Amino acid sequence: MFARFKLAAAAAAMLCTPALAAPDSITLGMVLEPPNLDPTGGAAAAIDEVVYANVFEGLTRIAPDGSVQPGLAESWDSSDGKTYTFHLRPGVTFHDGSAFDAQDVIFSLDRARADDSTNAQKVLFEGIETVEAVDPLTVRVTLKSPDGGFPFKMAWGDAVMVDEASIKDIATQPVGTGPFRFGEWKQGDHVRLDAFDGYWGQKPALKSATFRFIGDPTAAFAALMAGDIDAFPIYPAPETLSQLEADPRFRILTGTTEGETILAMNHKNPALADIRVRQAIAHAINRQEIIDGAMFGYGTPIGTHFAPHHPDYVDLTAKSQYDPEQSKKLLAEAGTGDLTLRLALPPTPYARRGGEIVAAELRAVGIQTQITNMEWAQWLEQVFKNADYDLTIISHVEPMDIGIYGRKDYYFNYTNAGFDEVMARLDATTDPAERSALLKQAQEILAGDYANAFLFQLAKTGVAKAEIEGLWDNSPMPANDLTQVRWKE
């Protein structure tokens, strides 16, 4: 009787004990470490993957479904697509305690479009004529010509609002208005963000978030299995996904990205300036072989620089279908019997694995390659900045970035007057139907000109502990938006 009473008392005590609280921190894995933490001064997507929507915010923002939503501007209006009036949220402060108002918008946009700006997407701001404060919470932006896509441009990480008082340290000590403030950066290992108590909007469920940099696929798998990583939103080892999917501790996040993975060609190389050589390269490539070999079946073949999930996408893969015999004929016509090209590969697994397959496919039609494996900083400096390469494999993850082919100083060194004309008309058009037709025409031009070899749309395959919710399935913007991330109670 006494023993039975002790057991009953123990059970009652257990029922009265409060349940363990859900964790309030998270550790996420990333393949690449950002070169800095200034999204307005660097091209690396890894920067936005840490700070977009977390540390920094723009006038507008991209939602998980890819739509443009209010950000620091609670609304905006325009009657002609040329003059936009943004109505700012009241009570917003930067992490250093200073108030956010119209003057910060003027500073941020003027800095981004200045002659000495290091913004990687200066084209987003080229259409701006003036930025002026109507009052402390109202900003009027006047464009040189109508641009129906301007609110979308303001949602990019390159267009976030920055604090003039802390701008000199933005690369290593970023100060924004977001729900998380910068905590620490242990280079080579991790960046930690801490919840910002003074955030204007809904407070995040997490108190801190740590981004750990693990570039090796084997190490990424080991870190997940050991419990050192809670989630790997863009998982670098697709060969182990089936094993993880069978493990009840994890769930697989499968979605799409804006990442057009291409074999980029430097048109300044005389051989690559010949459309027959570019066409030969495109026909030498078996897209499915690359998707299977480099991505273990994850990815969607593309035939132009446009995301297949977009409603204006045109499937043009047939223009550059795998046809090695056609490649050999085109190379013979071009008189390039002993062509050797330099193939620069950044450290991402899709590039390194895909590069070996591409090299073998090109060799089969008579094109030799000299492969150089580069670290990220070297690739950004040598390839992206200085265009010192012949071929490279890279995913362009910026949304709706087809306009990069019209940039005269871009690392492709591509020029096409017809394409430029279409893009100019697109910029000046606000009618949705006309914009759709022009986007389709632009895709046709790039595919028909074999501007690059278009490989596949990068899939978003992530892994997270089963108790985590709120991570994006799709990736409409390079981001690990933590605003809705939480552990299940």
Secondary structure as UniProt FT lines:
FT   HELIX           2..16
FT   STRAND          25..30
FT   TURN            39..40
FT   HELIX           45..51
FT   TURN            53..55
FT   STRAND          60..62
FT   TURN            64..65
FT   STRAND          68..70
FT   STRAND          73..77
FT   STRAND          83..88
FT   TURN            90..91
FT   TURN            95..96
FT   HELIX           102..113
FT   TURN            115..116
FT   TURN            120..121
FT   HELIX           122..125
FT   TURN            126..127
FT   STRAND          128..135
FT   TURN            136..137
FT   STRAND          138..143
FT   TURN            148..149
FT   HELIX           150..153
FT   TURN            154..155
FT   HELIX           157..159
FT   HELIX           164..169
FT   TURN            170..172
FT   STRAND          180..186
FT   TURN            187..189
FT   STRAND          190..195
FT   TURN            197..198
FT   STRAND          208..213
FT   HELIX           217..226
FT   STRAND          231..232
FT   HELIX           238..240
FT   HELIX           241..245
FT   TURN            248..249
FT   STRAND          250..265
FT   TURN            267..268
FT   TURN            270..273
FT   HELIX           275..284
FT   HELIX           287..295
FT   TURN            296..297
FT   STRAND          300..301
FT   TURN            308..309
FT   TURN            311..312
FT   HELIX           317..320
FT   HELIX           324..334
FT   TURN            337..338
FT   STRAND          340..345
FT   HELIX           349..364
FT   TURN            365..366
FT   STRAND          368..373
FT   HELIX           376..379
FT   HELIX           380..385
FT   STRAND          391..396
FT   TURN            399..400
FT   HELIX           402..406
FT   TURN            408..409
FT   TURN            411..412
FT   HELIX           417..427
FT   HELIX           432..448
FT   TURN            449..450
FT   STRAND          453..465
FT   TURN            466..467
FT   STRAND          468..469
FT   TURN            483..484
FT   STRAND          486..487
//
